[in-house]
Amino acid sequence: MKLIIQIPCFNEAKTLPLTLQELPKSIDGVDEMEILIIDDGSIDDTARVAKENGVDHVVRMTKNQGLAKAFTAGLDACLRLNADIIVNTDADNQYCAKDIPKLVQPIIAGDADLVVGDRNTRGIEHFSWTKKKLQALGSWVVRQLSGTTINDATSGFRALSREAALKMNVMSEFTYTLETIIQAGKKNLALTDVPVRTNSKTRESRLFRSNWSYIKRSVGTMARIYALYEPLRTFSILGSILLGIGVLIGTRFLYFYFTTGGAGHIQSLILAAVLIIVGFQVVVMGLLADLIGFNRRLVENVLYRIRKIESKR
């Protein structure tokens, strides 16, 4: 069984040596281990430092594409290199590398396709109170959307089986963490999480400038991915809300019409009519989106087969 540890990097020449030094040299149940670096358009010596520290493979991107693109490029490269298990970790040594054996064990045992490292964010000292609450809320929302039980949805410390990697189609340009969990849940992959440790902070996060920026982009990502996999439910809920409000306003108009003649309430009738018409259109859009979803699933199945053929041993 072959395991590849992939590490997305952007200007990580200073922290990368420590991260590489901490990686385990062997794991029970794994016959072959390799390390792959994704240099996401770094302008420092990340690639050179990686090679000097014995990294087996370096994927270089000429321009910074963002974490999600780097993660996807890493998966594609690992599949071409015939990885049976892929571990993703950060270059800033945020995660305790000694927990990698624990992370991959459910996959080796055949119990999971995707394993997420649960950092117990409530106990991380350098996380602010606001960040802890946002992490907890975000993970709860992802659990509801994906139908999974993952406690730390934003953790990038995770392991994927070959099958899971073949089925992942990351479309976000922001981050892969939330999207891959929702996708895995909707594709009926086996997910679990294991408790992992974290190290002291070596630098500030580069993923977002503020909590508000992170919230906006995360909410957008979750809404888009859920609507992609559950279009009928999403549009039906939105349409039903509009229809319901329209009916309530229309009922209010009828009350005044039969009691006082409706004088002065014609605006309510117009608003009710508009809301009912728009609500009905939204529900119809959901039906159309659901039909389009069948084509998306066919395309994903074709892509899965193509990847499997391309990465065939």
Stockholm file with secondary structure:
# STOCKHOLM 1.0

chainA/1-313         MKLIIQIPCFNEAKTLPLTLQELPKSIDGVDEMEILIIDDGSIDDTARVAKENGVDHVVRMTKNQGLAKAFTAGLDACLRLNADIIVNTDADNQYCAKDIPKLVQPIIAGDADLVVGDRNTRGIEHFSWTKKKLQALGSWVVRQLSGTTINDATSGFRALSREAALKMNVMSEFTYTLETIIQAGKKNLALTDVPVRTNSKTRESRLFRSNWSYIKRSVGTMARIYALYEPLRTFSILGSILLGIGVLIGTRFLYFYFTTGGAGHIQSLILAAVLIIVGFQVVVMGLLADLIGFNRRLVENVLYRIRKIESKR
#=GR chainA/1-313 SS CEEEEEEEESSCTTTHHHHHHHSCSCCTTCSEEEEEEEEESCSSSHHHHHHHTTCSEEEEESSCCCHHHHHHHHHHHHHHTTCSEEEECCTTCCBCGGGHHHHHHHHHTTSCSEEEEECCGGGCTTSCHHHHHHHHHHHHHHHHHHTCCCSCTTCCCEEEEHHHHHHCCCCCSSCSHHHHHHHHHHTTCCEEEEECCBCCCCSCCSSCSSHHHHHHHHHHHHHHHHHHHCHHHHHHHHHHHHHHHHHHHHHHHHHHHHHHCCTTCHHHHHHHHHHHHHHHHHHHHHHHHHHHHHHHHHHHHHHHHHHHHHTCC
#=GC SS_cons         CEEEEEEEESSCTTTHHHHHHHSCSCCTTCSEEEEEEEEESCSSSHHHHHHHTTCSEEEEESSCCCHHHHHHHHHHHHHHTTCSEEEECCTTCCBCGGGHHHHHHHHHTTSCSEEEEECCGGGCTTSCHHHHHHHHHHHHHHHHHHTCCCSCTTCCCEEEEHHHHHHCCCCCSSCSHHHHHHHHHHTTCCEEEEECCBCCCCSCCSSCSSHHHHHHHHHHHHHHHHHHHCHHHHHHHHHHHHHHHHHHHHHHHHHHHHHHCCTTCHHHHHHHHHHHHHHHHHHHHHHHHHHHHHHHHHHHHHHHHHHHHHTCC
//
